[in-house]
C-alpha cells in the first residue's frame, strides 16, 4: 500500500499485507448488492422503537410541556409560576434560576434556554413537568407571564430596510465581474425571493432523560448529532461531557432539522431529570414542533448577468440574503455553502457574489437537506430559465453550452474533477428520456390545446460532498468480533431512515469477508464512539464507512496472521470470503471464520478494534472563501414533463427521468430510494410547500399560520410523477472513498429544479414565442396561474399593438 493510499484511507497503521486502496472491492463483496433497509420489516410492522416509545419501558416518567409566548418580540417583565403548583399532578416548573451551568442551548451562545426577551412567536418561556402530559399542559396554562411587546421584523424586506443582520458577511469572487458584465453582448438584472421549508419529519423532536445512582445522565434523543447534544446538555448542567451519555436509537426522519435543534430540548429533559431524580420525557406535538423549531432558510437574491452572442456567461454579480431567524444556529455555514453552489454546474469566468444573514423574529432557521446548496443553485437556474427566451435560445441549450468542461475550476478555486461526467449524464438522460421525440410531441400538444399546456425541462446538478468546516470530516467506529465469529459494529453516524446502517453492515461484511447475517449494528452512543460529527452533509457513508473499514481491516490483518500459521501460508495469501477462510489457489484446505475467531482468542489476539477515518485533501479559508472544501462532486441531471391548466394554474407531473452519479453504489436499492425521495422533497419545496407568518400589525403578528398538515401542503401520491425513471450512472468509481461510492443524501433534492423549470416553460407557452416568465417560488398553482396569465396578457398586448 502506498503512502497516498494510506492517506486516502485515513489509516494510521496498516500491516504490509493489507494492500489495495480504499475504493478497491474484493471478489464476493457484500457492498453493491440490492438489499432492503435493514429495519424495513420493523418499520412497516410498527415494531421499530423510537425515542418516545421508550417511555413504555421506563417507570415514573414525568412529562414536559412548554409555556409559549404569544408575541413576536417582547420583554418578560414578570413570570409567576406558583399557580402551576396548584394544578393536580404538576411536579416542577423549570425556569432560568434552575440552570446550574450555562443558560444557553446553542454553540454560539446566542440562544438562551430560558429567555428574558421573547424573540419569536411561540418561544418557550419556561417548562412544566407533570405526572401526565395533561397535567403538565394544564400547569403551563396556569402560569402567568407579563410581557412588554417590542417592535419586530418579520420579512426579509423589513430586515434589509432596517439593516438587521447577524454573523459574518462573506464574498466569493473570481476574475473581474464588472469587466465581464461590461464586455457582455446581453445584460440582464433581476430579483428573486424564495421561501423556506418545514422538515415535517414523521417523528417530532423527542428526548427521554434519566439519571442513575452515580449522577450519570443518560439521554435518549432523536438527534443527528449525539456528540453535540452531549456537549450542550453538559454545559447546561455544568458538568463534564463524560457525565453525559447520549444515545440515538433511530429517527423517524431528520432532513437536517435534528442536527442542531434537538440540543435545547434534550437539555430541558436532562435538567428536569437532574432536579427531580425521575426520568423526564419531552416530545413536541406537531404544532409545537412547527412553531418552535427552525426551517430551511428563505433567501432573497438580486443579480446582474452578462452573456456573449453564443449564450456563454461572461459575468455575474449577485447578493444573497438569507433569513436566519432570531439566532445564528447554522446560518453562517448554510450561507457559505449557498455561495459555493451559486455556480451549480456552470462555468462563470467572472463572478462576485456577496452573502449576508438577516436577523428576524422567526424561529431560528437551520440545516435542511442540501444545507444552502439548493438556495445557491436555484438562483443560477432561475436566471438561466428567465434569460433563455430573451437570448432566443432553448433553455436546455443555454444550460448545455455553459456546463463545466475539462480544466475549469469553481469560483472558490477547486478544480472540477470528472466534468466529462456532466456532459455524459446530460446526453444519456436525453437519450433515455427520448427527449427529441417527446419535445416534438409536446409542441403538437400545445398547438392543439389552447387552455392546457405542457412543459419539458432538463437541469443539471453538481454538488460538493464534505463539511465546509474541515474539522468535521472525521469519524470513528468500534468493531467487535466475538469468539463465535459474530460481529458487532458501532459507529458515529445516526439512522434517520436513509439506510446508513444498512450500508455500514454491508461495508463491515465486505471488509471482514463474512455473511451479512453475521453482522449486527448497535445503536449510536457517545460512550462507544466519541467526538463524532453530525450525520449530515451527505457524508455519513463516506466518513463512517471509512472508519468501519479501518477497524475491520485491523482485525482482519490480525486474523490473517493466525490463519497463515494454521494453513502454513504467508498472511498476505490468506483470503476471506463469505465466512470461509482459505488461501490463494487452495481447494482442499479451509477453515470457517468462526473457527478462526475462536483460535485467535486462545492465541490472545485482539478481536476488537477502534477505527478512524479523516477525509484527506481538504483545505478551506473561510475568510477568503477560497480552497478545496469538498472531497468530490456528485453529478446528476433530471428531466420533467408537466401539464398546466390555463384556467386554474393547477398542474400534474406527467413524467420524470433521472440519471444520477453515486459512484459505485454501496447499496443500489437504498440509493434509488434516496434519489426518488430527495427529488420529491425538492419538488415539494419548489412547488407546494409555503410557510406563512402573520406579518400584520395585529395581536397575532409573528404567528406561524401554516402550523399543521391541514395548512402546510406536502407532496402526496397525487403529486408523484405518473411515470418515474431513475438510472444510476454506471462505471463511476470514485477514488479515495470507501469502496468507490459517492454520497447520495442531499444531491438528488436539487434534481427537482427541472420541475419548476418545466412549469415555467408551460406557463410561457400561453404567450407568444420568446416570452420570459417570472415564476414565484414555491410555484404553487396560484403562482403558476399568475405567471401564465402574465404570459397570456403579453401575447394579447402584442397582438393589440400589431407586433
N, C-alpha and C positions, 0 to 999 in steps of 0.2 A: 504494500500500500504506500502510495506516495505521500509526501508532506501535504500536497494540495488536497488529496483525498481525505487525509485526516482533518484538514481544516474544514472541508465541506461537510464532513460528518459531525463536526463538533466534538470529536473524541479527544480525550486527554491521553489515554494509554490504550494501545492495541498490540496484541502479540503478532509476530511476524506472519503467522499463517492465516490471519484474518484478512484476506485480500478482498479487493473489489471496492467500488465506490458506493456511496450512499444510495445512488439511483439503481444499482445493479439488482436484478431479480434472479433468485435461484430457480432451477427447474422445480416444478411442482409447487410453486408459490401459492399461498392462500390469498394474497392480495390479487386483485383483478377479477376475482370470482363475483358473480352476481348473487349477492346474499340479501335477504330481507333484514330490516333493522333488528338488532339483537334482542330488543324488548318489544317487538311488534305484537306478539301474542298477548303480552301483559297489557299493552296499551288498549287493544281492541276488546279485551275481556274485562277491563276495569280492575285488573289485579295489580297493576303498576302502582307503587306507592309514591306519593308526592309529599312535600313537606307538611301540608296541612292534614294529610291522612294519619300522621304520626301521633296526633293528639288522642286518637282512639287507643293507642298503646301506651299512653302516659297518664298517670293518675294525678289528680289535684291541680289540673291546669287552670290558670287564670287567663282571661280573655281581655285584649286591649282594644280600646275604641278612642278615636281622636276627637278633640274639640276643634272644629274647623272654623276659621274666621270668615265672616260674610263681607269682607272688604278687599278691594284690590291692593290697597296700601293703607296702613293705619298704625298709629302707636297704641300699644296696650297700656292703658292708664290704670287699670285695676283688674285683678284676677281673684275671684272669690270661689274657692274650691270646697268650702265647708258644706254647702248644700248637697254636694255629691255624696258625702258620707251619710247623709240621711236616707239615701236610697238603699233599700234592702239588697244585699249582695255585692255592694261596692267594697273593695278591699283597700285600694290605694289609688291616689291621684299623683301622677308623675309631673313634676314641674322642673324648672331650671335649678331650683335650690337643691334638688335631689342628685344632681350630677357630681360625682366625686372627682372626675377628671376634667376633660375639655368639653365644653358645651358646643360641639360642632360635629356635623355629620359628613363633612367633606374633607378633601385633602388640600383645598385652597384656603381653608379657614374663613370661608365667607358664607357658610350655611349653618347658622345656629340651629341646634337640635330643638331648643325651646326658644323661640324668638321673642324679643322685646318690641320689635317692629314687624307687623304683618307685611309680607312682600307680594302676596298674590291671593286671590280669592280662593279659599279652601285651605290656606296654610294652617297646619296643625299648631295650635297654641299650647296644648297640653294633652296628656293621655290618661284615660281612666282604666283601671284594672278591676274586673269583676269576676264573680264566681261563674257567671254565664255571660254570653255575648249580649243578651238583652239587658242584664243588669249594668254592664259597662256602658251600653248605649244610653240607658235612662240616666245613669250617673253623669255622662257627658252633657246631656240635655239640661241637667240641673245646674251645671256650673255657670256662674255669672261673670261675664267679661265686659269691661268698659273699653271702648275704642275711641280714638281721636282720628277720624279719617284724614288722609293726606292726598295731595294730587298724585295721580297715577298715569303711567304711559302704557297704552295697550296695543299700539300698532308700530310697525317699523317706520312708517311715515312720521308719527309723533316722536319717536326716539331720535330719528335723524334730525328733525327740526330742532329738537332740544339738545342735540349733540350728547345724547345719553349713550355712552359707550363704556365697555369694560374690557379688561385684558389687553393683550398686545395687538397692535395693528401690523399686519405683515404685507409684504410686496414680493411678488415673483416676477422676474423680468429676464429678457434675453434680447440682444440686439438693440434696435432703436425703434420703438413703437411709433413715435412721431414721424420719423423718416419713412417707415413702412407705410403709414397711412397717407403721407404726402405723395408718395410715389404711386399710390393705387389709382387704377383707372375707374374704379367704382367704390364709393364710400357710403356706408350706412350707419345710422345710430339708432339706439332704441333703449327701452327699459323693460324689465321683466320681473314680476314679483310672483313667487310661487310658495305654496303652503307647506305646512309640516305634515306629520303623520303620527297617528296613535299606534303604539305597538300592538295592542289588543291581543297579547298572548292569552292562551286559554286559561292559564293559571296566573292569578294576580299575585302581587307581592305577598310573600308569606315567610314568616320566621317562627321558630319554636326554640326557646332558650331555657336551659336549666343549669343549676349549679350543684356540684357534688359536695361530699363532706369535706373535701380539701380546698374548697373555694374555686375549683376549676370550672370555667364557664364553657358549656357546650352549646353551640348554636347550630341548629339545623336550619338551613336557609336556601331559598330559591335564588341563587346568585351566580352570575357568570364569572365573578372574581372573588373566590373564597378568601384568598390571602389579603385582599384589600378590605373585605368585610371584617376579617380578623383584626386588621390594623385599626380600623375605625372603632370597632367595639372596644378594643383595648384602650385607646386614648380617651374614649368617653368614660370608661370605668376607672381610668387612672392606674391601669395595671400593665405589665409586660405582655408582649404577644404570646409568650409561652403559656400564659394563664388562660388563653382563649383558644378553643378548637372550633373550627367551622367545617361543617360537612354539607355537601350538596348531593343529595341522592339522585335527583334528576329534576329538570324543569319542564313545565308544560308550556314551552316557548320562552324565548328571551328577546331575540332580534336586536340586542344592544340595550334594551331597556332595563336589563338587570346587570349591567356592567358596573355602574356607579350608584344607581338609585337604591339598591337594597340596603346599603350600609346603615343608613339612619334608622330604618325600620328594625333591622337586626339589633341595633344599639338600644332602641326602646325596649325590645323584648328582653335583652340581656340585663338592662338596668332594672327592669321590673323583677326579673328573677333574682337578681342580686339583693334587692331591697326586701323582697318578701320571702325569699327562700323557697319559692314554689315555681314550677315551670310556668312560663308565660308564652302564650300564643298570640301572634299578631298576624292577621290576614285581612287585607283590604278587600272590601266588596268592589264590584266593578265601578260603581260611581266614585267611590273614594280613590280607587286606583287611577281613574282617568282625570280626576280633579287635583290629585296630589303629586303625581309622578310626571316626569318630563316626556317630551315628544321628539320627533325629528325636527331639526331646526328649519323654520321657514327662512327664505332668503329673498333679498331684493338685489337685482343686478342692473347696472347701467353700463352701456357698452358702445364702442365705435369700432368698426371693422372695415378693412380695405381688401379688395380683390383686384387681380390684374385681368387682362382681357381673356385669359384662358380659365378664369374662375379659380385661380390659386390664391390662397390667403397671403397678403403681403404684410399685414399688421393688425394687431388687436390691442385695444386699450379697454380695460374693464374695471369696475369697482363692485365687489361683492359685499353685501352687508347681511349678516346673519342675525336672527332674533334669538339671543341667548337666554331670554327669560331673566329671572331675578338674580341668579348667581352664575358663576363661570362653569361649574361642573366640567364637562369635556369640550366646551365650546372652542377653546383655542386649538386643540388638535383636530377637531372637526373642520374648522376653518382652514387649517393648514392643508388638510387632505383635499378640501374643495379647490383650493388654489392649485394644488399639484395635479388636479384632474380636469382643469378647465380646458385643456387641450384635447381631452378624450383620446381619439385615435388619429389626430390630425397634426400635420407639421405646420407650425406657426412660427415663421422665422423671426418675427419681431413682435414682442409681446410685453405688456406691462399690466399686471393685474394686482389690484390692491384689495385687501380684505380687512374687515372690521366687525366687531361684535356689538350689537345693540343690547342695552340693558332695559328690559321692560318688566312690567308687573304681571308676569305669567309664570307658570311652572318653569323650573329650570330645565331648559331643553338639553337633550343628552344624546348619547350614541344611538344610532339606528342603522340597521343593515346598510352598509355602504359608507357610513361614517363620514359624510361630507362629500364623498366621491360623486354620488348622484347629483348633489346640488351644484357641483362644479361642472359636471359633464352635461347637464341639461341646458346650461347656458349656451355652450357652443352648438348643441343640437338645435336649440330654439333659433339661434342666429342663422344657421345654415338653412333650416326649414323656412324661415321668413325671407331670406335673401335669394334662394334659388330661383323663384319665379321672376324676381326683379332682374336677375342676371340672364334670364332666358334659358336656363338650364334645368333639366330634371333634377330633383333633389338627390336622387340616387347617384347621378353622375357627378354632381358637385361634391358629394361626400367621397366618392371613389377617387376623384382626382387629388384630394387633399390628404389621403391616407399616408401614414408614415411609410418611408422606404428605407433601404439599407443605408447605414452610415449616419442616420439622423439621431438626434437626442432630444430629450424633453426640455422644457423651459428651465428646469432646475438642474440640468446638466447630466442626467442619467442616460447613457446610451440605450436606445430601444432595441433590445435583442430580439431576434427572430421576427422582424417586421413582415417578412415574407409570409408568415402565417396569417397575418391580417388579410393580405390580398388573396391567399389561397382559401381561407374561410369564406371570404366575400364571394368568390367565384363558385365555390362549392355550394353555398347557400342558394345562389341564384339558379344553379342547375337543379339542386334537389327540390327546390320550391317551384320549379317550372315557371320562372319569372316572366320570360318573354311572352309565352302563350297566355298567361294569366293577365298580364298587362294589356294585351290586345283584347281579351275578353272583357276586361274592366272598362275599357274605352267604349266598347259596343254597349255594355250595360248602361253606362252613364248617359250615352246618347239617346237611349231608348226610354230612360226613366227620368222625367223632369223633376219629380218630387222625392226621389231616392237616389243617393249617390254612393259610390264605393271609393275607397282609398286604399292604396297599396304602398307601403313604405318599408325601407330597409335601413337599419342603423347598426354601427359597429360598437364594440366595447374594448377598451384597453384599460385594465385596472391593476394598479400596483399592489403587490402582496408583501406585507410585513407591517409591523407597527412603525409609525413615523418616529416614535421615540425608540432609538436603537436599543436601549437597555431592556425593553420589554421582550425583545426577540430571543428569549431563552426559555428552557423548560426542563423539568425533572421528571423522573419516573422511578418507581421501586418495583422490581420484579422478583417474585419468589418462585422457585421450583421446589416442590415437596418430594419426599423420598419415593412417593408412588408415581412420580413423573407428571403430576398435575401442576398447573401453572396459575399463579395469581398475579395480576398486574394492577398497579396503582399508577395514576399519572395526574398531572395538574390540570388537565382540561375538564370541562363540565359538559354534561349531556343535556341538551335542551330540545331533543327531538331530531337533531340534524344528522345523527348517525355517527358521531365521532367515536363513541365506544365500539361500534361495530368495526370501524376501520382499525382501531387500535388492537382489537382482538386479532384481526387479520394480519396486522404487522407483526405482532408477537408470535403468532403461529408460524408465519413465514420465516422469521429470524431464527426461531428455535427448531424449525423443522418438525413440528408436531401437528396433530389434527386440531381443527378448530374447537372440537368438543373438549380438548384437554385444557383450554384456557378459560379462566373466569376473570371478570373485571370487578374490582372493589369500588365502592363509592368514593368520590373525590373528597379528601380530607386534608386539612392543613397540618395535621400531625404526622402524616405519611409523606407528603411531598410539600416542602415549604417554599415560600417566596415565589409563588407561581404568578405568571401573568394572566390577565383575563382571557377567557375563551372568546376571542374577538379578532377583528382584522383578518378574518378568513384564515388565520394562522394555526388553528387548533390541531389539524392533522400534521402539518409540517413540523411544528415545534414538538408536540408530544409524541408524534410518531418517531421523530429523530431520537428523542430521549429513550423511548421504549426499545428501539432497535439497539441503541448504545448499551443499555442494560442487558438485553438478551445476548448481544454479541460477546459481552464479558463472560456470561455464564456458559455460552456455547464454546468459547475458546477453552475454558477450564474443562468442560466435559470432553472436548476433543483430545485433550491430553490423557484423560482417563481411558477413553475409547482406544486411543492409539496404543496404549500399553496392553489393553485386553485383546486387541486384534493384531498386535505386533506389526503396526504400520506407523508411518510418520503422522503426527497430528494433522498436518496440512492435507493429508489424503483422506481424512475422515469425512463422511457425508451424512447429513441428517435429512431424512425425508419421511414425512407423514408418520412420525412416531417410530421409525426404524432407523437404526444407526449402522452404517456399513462403511466400506472403503471403496476407493476408485477401482473399478474392474472386478470387484468381489461379486460372486454369485452364490456362494455357499456358506459365507460367514456373516452373521449379522446379530445384533442384539437390539432389544427394544429400548426406547428412550427411558421407560420406567426402570428397566434393569440397570441402565447406565446411571440414572439419578441415584438409585439405591447403592450402587457400588461407589459412586463418588462420595456419598455421605460417609461410608465406612472408611474411606481414604481421607476423611477430614478435608474435603474440597468444598469450598463455599458454593452454595446453591442459590444464593440471592445476590442481587446487585442493585446499586443506585445508579441510574443512568442520567446523563446530562446532554443537552444539545444547545448550541448557540448558533444563530444564523450568521454565517461569515460574509464578509464583503460589503457590509453596510456602513455608511457614514453619512451624517446629516448635520448641517449647520442651520439650526432653527432661526437664527438671527438673519442670516443672509438668504435663507430659503434656497440653499444650494447643496448638492451632494447626490448620493445614491441611496435613498432610504428604502428601496424595495429590492427584494431578492430576485424577483422576476415580474413579468406582466402576464396576466390572464387575458386571453383574447376570446372574442366571440362576435357573432352577428345574428340578428334576428329580423325576420320579415313578417309583417302583419297585414292582414286584409280586413277592413271593416266596412260596414254598411250603415249609412246615416239616413234617418227620416227627416226630410226637409220641413215638416210641419212642427215637429217637437224637439228635434235635436237628439232624440233617442237613437241608440246605435247598438249594434251587435258585432262581436268579433267573429268573422267568418272562418279565419284560419290563421294559424301562427306556425312558423317554421324557424328552427334554431339550429345553428352549428356552433358548438362551444368547445373550447380548448381546456381540458382538465389534465393535460399531460397524459401519462399512463395511469389510468384511473385505479385507485386503491379498491374501490367498490362501486362498479358501474351502476347498479340499481339505486344505490344511495345517491350517487351523483346526478343521475337523471331526475330523481325526485327533488333534489335541491334546485336543479335548474328550472324545473316546472314551477316549484313553489316560489322561488325568487322572482321569476317572470310575472307570476300572478300578483305577488305582493307589490312589485314595481308598477304593474298596471293599475292596481288599486290606488297607490299614491298619486299617479299621474292622471287618473280619470274619474275616480269616485270619492276618495276619502277627503273630507273637508272639515277641518277644525274651525269652529266658530266660537268666538268670545263676545260677550256683550260689551260693545265699545261706546255705548251711550253714556249719558251723564246721570242716569237714574240710580236707584239704590242697588241694582244688580250689576253695576259696572264691574267688569273683570270676570264675571261668572262664565265658565265654560258651558255653552248651551248644547254642545254635542257631547254629552257625557254618558251615553248608553248606546247599545246596539240599535235602539229604536230611532236614534237621531244621527248616529255616525254610520255612514254607509260603507259596508265592507264587501269585497268581492265574494260572490257566491257561485253556485253552479251555473246560474244564468249568465254570468259574465265570463265563463270559460270559453276559450276558442272552440268552435264546433269541430274543427279539425286541428290537431296539435301534434306536430312532429318535432322530436328532439334528437339530434345526432351529436355524438361525441367525436370531436376532431381526432383523427387517427394518426398514428406514428408521430407522437408528440412528446417523447420522453424529455423531461426537464432534468438537466444535470444538477447535481448538488442538492437534491431534495429527496426525501425518503421514498425509495422505490420508484423514482421518476415521476411522481404525481404532481398535480397542481391543485391549488385551493379552489373551492367551489362555492363557499358560503355566500359571499357578497356579490361577485361579478354578475351573476345572472339577473339580479334585480334591475340592472341598467339595460338589459336587453329589451326591457319594456318600453324604451323610448320610441321604438318603432310603432307602438300602438298609438301614442299621442301624435306622431308624425303622420300616420295613416289617417287619423281623424282630421288633421289639418288639411291633408290633400283632398279628403272627401268634402270638407266644408268649402274649400276653394273651388271645387268642381261646380258649385252652384253659381259661380261667377264666370266671367269670360276668361279665356286662356291668359296666363301671366298674372292672375290675381294672387296677391300675397295676403295671407291670413294671419292675423294676430290672435292666437289662441291662449286663453287663460289656463292656468294650471292650479288645481286639478281641472281637467277638461270634462266637467260634468255635462250631462245632456243640456243643461241650461247654457253653459259656456259654449258648447258646440253650436247650439241654436243661434246665439248672438253672433258667433263667428260666421256661420253660413249666411245669416241674414245680412251681415255687412257685405259679404261677397256678392250676394244677390242684388243688394242695393247698388253696389258698384257697377254691376252689369246694367241695371236699369238706368243709372245716371249716364253711363257711357252711351247707351242707345239713344237717350234723350238728347245728348249733346252731339249725336251724329258721328261718334268716334267708333 
